[in-house]
Amino acid sequence: MKQSLSGISKMLILSILFTLVLVVARIVYTSNFSYIFYGWNLLLATVPLLCSSRLQKHTSIGFTTILLLALWLLFLPNAPYVITDIFHYKLREPIPMWYDLLIVTTGAWNGLLLGIVSLMQVDKFLQNFWGKVWVQGFVFSSLMLCGYGVYIGRYSRYNSWDIVTKPQYILLDSLHQIRHPFQNYHVWAFTGLFGIMLTIVYLTLQQLKASNNSKLV
């Protein structure tokens, strides 16, 4: 497991560095900081992977593992959230559009992969204690919650730590959206479709992992 984890970790680091090098080179060339937010967003996107990696060291469920799972779920939306940074993509001369396209697509890939790999690690950990149906239910629910988390992060502008610093605002907004689903159809449409997209990607990678008989986590 350590060798497989080391391998995927190296590729993740390489991929993230590639994006950040593109961003730094762009800043140096233009003295413009348009895409500097990728540094912070990708840092946040690594938090769920760090939590899930720590879970692999535990052989039982206790206070520490529950705390790690809670932190993992809290920060999980930060990973696929990077996909939505593609909204910032537009022509910004003198940089050609293809260069910025590389930044936003590799950034989106990094966020997606960080989230999916961390979920695969959590899946593997929980299989030691729960039945298959319960684990699948947890995975699907996590991806749907992730879709909602991405929505409130992108459109309501909440951050992961707001669950601690502003829990009342998040709760009130969520209750309003639940009580008035038709008025907030865009919230649930985004949540559902984004969650389904993540589920398809997750199941696809699981099938690739099984068909190649190789360990990704």
N, C-alpha and C positions, 0 to 999 in steps of 0.2 A: 504493500500500500504506500509506503514511504517513497519508493522509486516512482510509482505512477503519479503521486501527488507532486513530487519534485519536478517531474516532467511537465505537467500541466502548469505548475506554478511558474516555471521558467518561461514557458510560452506566453503566459499572461503578462509577466513582467516585460518581456520583449515587445509584446503588442502595445502595452500601455506606454512604454518608453518611445516607441515609434510615433504614437500620437503626440506625445509631449515634445519630442524633438521637432516635429512639424510645427507645433505651436510656437516654440521658442525661436525657431528659425524665422518664422513669420514676423514675430515681434522685433527681432533684431534687424530684419530687412526693412520693415515699414515704420518702426517706432509706434506701432498701433497695437493696443492690447485687446482687440475685439474678442479673441478666443481664449483669453487667459483663464476664463472660468473653468475650462476643461481640467486644469490642474486640481482645483478644489472638488469639482464634481466627481472626478475619477478617484480621488482620495476617499470620498464618502462611499463610493461604489465598492471599495475594497473592504469596508467594515463588515458586511455580512459574510464575506469569504473568510475573514479572520476569525469571526465568531464560529462559523461552521467547522473551520479547521481545528479550533480548540476543542470542539465537541468530540472529534475523533480520538482524543486522548482519554476520554472517559468511558468506563464500562458499566455505569449505572446511572439512573436518573435521580438527581438530588437537587439541592438548592442551586449549586453552581451551574449544572446543565440547564435547569429551568431559566436561570438568569441569562445564560448564553442564548437559549432559544428565543427568549423575549427580545433581547438586543438584536438578534439576527432578524426577527420578523419586523422589528421597528425600523431597521436600517435597510431592509431588503429593497424597498421601492427606490432607494437611491441608485441602485445598479441599473435597472431598465429605464429609470428617469433620464439617463444620459441619451437615450434614443431620441427624446423630444428636443434635445439641443439642436437637432437638425433644423428646427424652426428659425435658427439664427443664420442659416445659410442663405447668402445672397452675394451678388457681385460687389466686391470691395476692391477697387483698383488701388494700386497697380498689381495686386495679386490675381493671377488667373483663377477662374472659377474651379478648374479641375484640381487646383492645389487645395482650396478650401473644401472641396468635395471629399478629398482624402481625409481631411481633419474630421469632418462630421461623420463620415461613414466608419472610419476606424474607431472614433470615439463611441459611436453607437454599438459597434461590434464588441468593444471592450466592456461596456456596461451590460450588454445582454449576456455575454459569456460569464462575467463575474457573478451575475445573479443566478444563472442556470447551474454553474458548477457548485456554487454554495448550496443551492437547493438539492443537488444530487448528493452532496455530503450529508445534509440533514436527513434526506430520504434514507440513506444507507445507515445512519446512526439510529433512526427510529425503528428500522426494520428489526433491530435487535430486541425490541421491547414490545412493539405493537404488531397486530396482524396486518396483512397486506391491504385489506380494505380500508382500515383506519389510516394507514400511512398514505394511501392514495387520496383519501378524503382530505387529509391535512395538506398534502401537496396542492391539490386543486384549490382548496380554500385559501391557501397562502398566495397563490397566483392571482386569485380574484381580489384579495385584499391588496395585493401589490398593485394591481390595476387601479384600484381606488386611491392608493397612496400616491401613485404617479399623477393622477388627476388633481388631487388637492395640492400637490407640490407644484405642478405646472400652472394651474389656473387659480387656485385659492392662495397660492404662494406660502403654504405652510412648510416648515422644515421638520426633520425627524425629532429634533429636541423640543419642538413646540408641544409635543405630547406631554412634556414635563412642565414647560414654562407657561403654556397657554391651553391646558386641556379643556377648559370650559368653552373656549371659542370653537375648537374642533368638534367637541361634543354637540354644541348647539347647531353648528352648521350641518353636521351629519344627521342629527335628528330631524332637522328641517327637510333635508333631502330625502330621508326615508319616509317622512309623513306626507310629503308632496312629490311623489315619484314622477308624475306626469309633467309637473312644472319644471322638474330637474331631469328630464329624460336624457339630456346630453351627458349628464354625470354618469348615469347608469349605462348608457350606450357606450361611452368611452371605457368605463370600467369593465363591462362585459366583453367587448371586442378586444381590448388590450389584454385582458386576462386570457381569453381564448387564444390569441396570438402567442402569448408566452407559453401556454399549455402545449400548443402544437410544436413549438420549438423544443420544449423540454422533452416531449414524447419522442420527437424525431431523434434527438441526441441519445436518448435512452435506447432506441432501436438500433442506432449506429453502434453504440457501445456493446449491445448484446450480439449483433451480427458479426462484429469484428472480434468478439470475445476478448475485449481489451478493457482495462480499468481506467476510467477517467478520474475517479476519486478514490 
